Amino acid sequence: MTVEEFNKCVDDFSDGIYRFILKNLGEEEKARDIVQDTYEKLWIRADNVSYEKAKSYLFTTAYHAMIDLIRREKRMTGLDEVNFNEHAYTDQYKGLNEILEQALKRLPEIQRSVILLRDYEGYSYQEIGEITGLNESQVKVYIYRGRLALKKFIGSMEAVL
């Protein structure tokens, strides 16, 4: 990969990678760090990655970095960081976007990731499989189950009202 192709990758794909990671993590700083680390890894391996495969390489690398971060932080959660009011009922109306964000946060990591890749980023099942390391049928199952969970959460009147 040439320097021009690398720069084109940054221009073409960095926003999509950032949005994908941000939707999963919900923290801008961590999302920016993962995107930066992902491009650093691409730069180091630029001789081994062709421009045609760069998009898949970038999303796969970012996805794995995000999963590593989530697992690392999951082990470090202390009692003082637990949100005891997470399941508390509030009678305020929330915007639909906010309700969708809450519903996405309740999904397991893998379901949230495949749904975001499919519905937000527009990847095919095969591309999602390459990024996540799952086969195409597993991707379809996770998307189906995730959508059912979203429908169940959003469909309840308590969530909308």
Steps between C-alpha positions, in 0.01 A plus 500: 500500500633838404487814713231643271287189543547513876390865505199409285412227754509759777274733301257228392466275803593682822155654554323166456736321736464778757117490483498122534729501805323799657159332468637194676700670774318829542823681591657739251854487640519123496352489150761748374778300666386179335478667158849644543643165612331329207660734248834461675476123453410550134801727455730242656358227275454718190727276293285194576154657451374594156279804452212277388506312834566807716137567597448146624837503678421830673154399624626159612793653689278766660240241596758279670656798680155600624424147626837490678426834667152389608634178648783680676261756652246235597758338726582834662148620591479585866199529724521878502458505120179295497190697407235387747234714331543333162173312527308772679177617337468861392176647373660755270456470124824432322580552135485192282870528429574490872274197543680324214836580661381350829373191322832457316694526826298211645603264220799267537819634337487274197133570420552874536805487275340303218184713509703819484712366215190389307246773570719804567798432276326297229736203482394172343476184708819370343693819578374497859618140528846599382517788746375306802643159419155338490353301216210642301231292670624603846486865392139455385403331827658772714332773294164324525527451876621854552215644298250292697644635826485856363142450387403361838664788689381779271158342457423516868292804586705565813810567292330752274291682761 
